[in-house]
Amino acid sequence: MKRTFFAIIVITLIAVVLLPDAFAQNRKFRKKEHRMERMHRLERLNLTDEQQKKVDEFRVSHQREMIDLRSELDKAKLDIRELKNKSDYKRSDLISAVEKLSAIKNKIAIAQTNHHMDIYELLDKNQKEVWNNFRPKRFDKPVKRIDKRMEDTE
């Protein structure tokens, strides 16, 4: 009895120690995989040196903008959390905070779309055909999650 109890505790401790590291490695792999996929897409476009230079400029500019917008988004989320932690808050205050959060999310979506269009407008006709064959995975995911939630509630 003592041995099985001890074995269970040892196995549990090993799992608690090793599993978070395994999940972290999986996230790193996914990020690297995403980066590699993006690089392969650009390679398939056969960009000229001038186009590549412009794409790099757009990317750096977009990354700077996204850092600022994500920072704003985090602050807006923190504001909502802070508001909810108050003992007494008003409906109008919460709605205002949520509207601010939604506005920032809209800014992010518009910035991403502008970035894609900036690159798209650099391309010639053949490159645009290749670009249009890229599957936009990110836009499929939210719809699937919403559909799944809808099915679960029915």
HURAZI-V336005 format. One record per residue. RES is the residue in one letter. NEAR is the number of other ideal C-beta (glycine too) atoms within 10 Angstrom. Layout:
RES/NEAR  RES/NEAR
//
This chain:
M/5  K/6  R/7  T/8  F/9  F/10  A/10  I/10  I/10  V/10  I/10  T/10  L/10  I/10  A/11  V/9  V/9  L/10  L/10  P/10  D/9  A/9  F/10  A/10  Q/10  N/10  R/9  K/10  F/10  R/10  K/10  K/10  E/10  H/11  R/10  M/10  E/11  R/12  M/10  H/9  R/13  L/16  E/9  R/13  L/20  N/11  L/19  T/12  D/7  E/9  Q/17  Q/13  K/11  K/16  V/17  D/12  E/11  F/16  R/15  V/10  S/12  H/17  Q/11  R/10  E/16  M/15  I/10  D/12  L/18  R/12  S/11  E/16  L/17  D/11  K/12  A/19  K/13  L/10  D/15  I/15  R/10  E/11  L/15  K/10  N/8  K/9  S/4  D/4  Y/13  K/10  R/7  S/8  D/13  L/13  I/10  S/13  A/19  V/13  E/11  K/16  L/17  S/11  A/12  I/19  K/13  N/10  K/15  I/16  A/11  I/11  A/15  Q/15  T/10  N/13  H/17  H/14  M/10  D/16  I/20  Y/12  E/9  L/18  L/17  D/12  K/6  N/10  Q/18  K/14  E/10  V/13  W/16  N/9  N/9  F/12  R/7  P/8  K/9  R/8  F/8  D/10  K/10  P/9  V/9  K/9  R/10  I/10  D/10  K/10  R/10  M/9  E/8  D/7  T/6  E/5
//
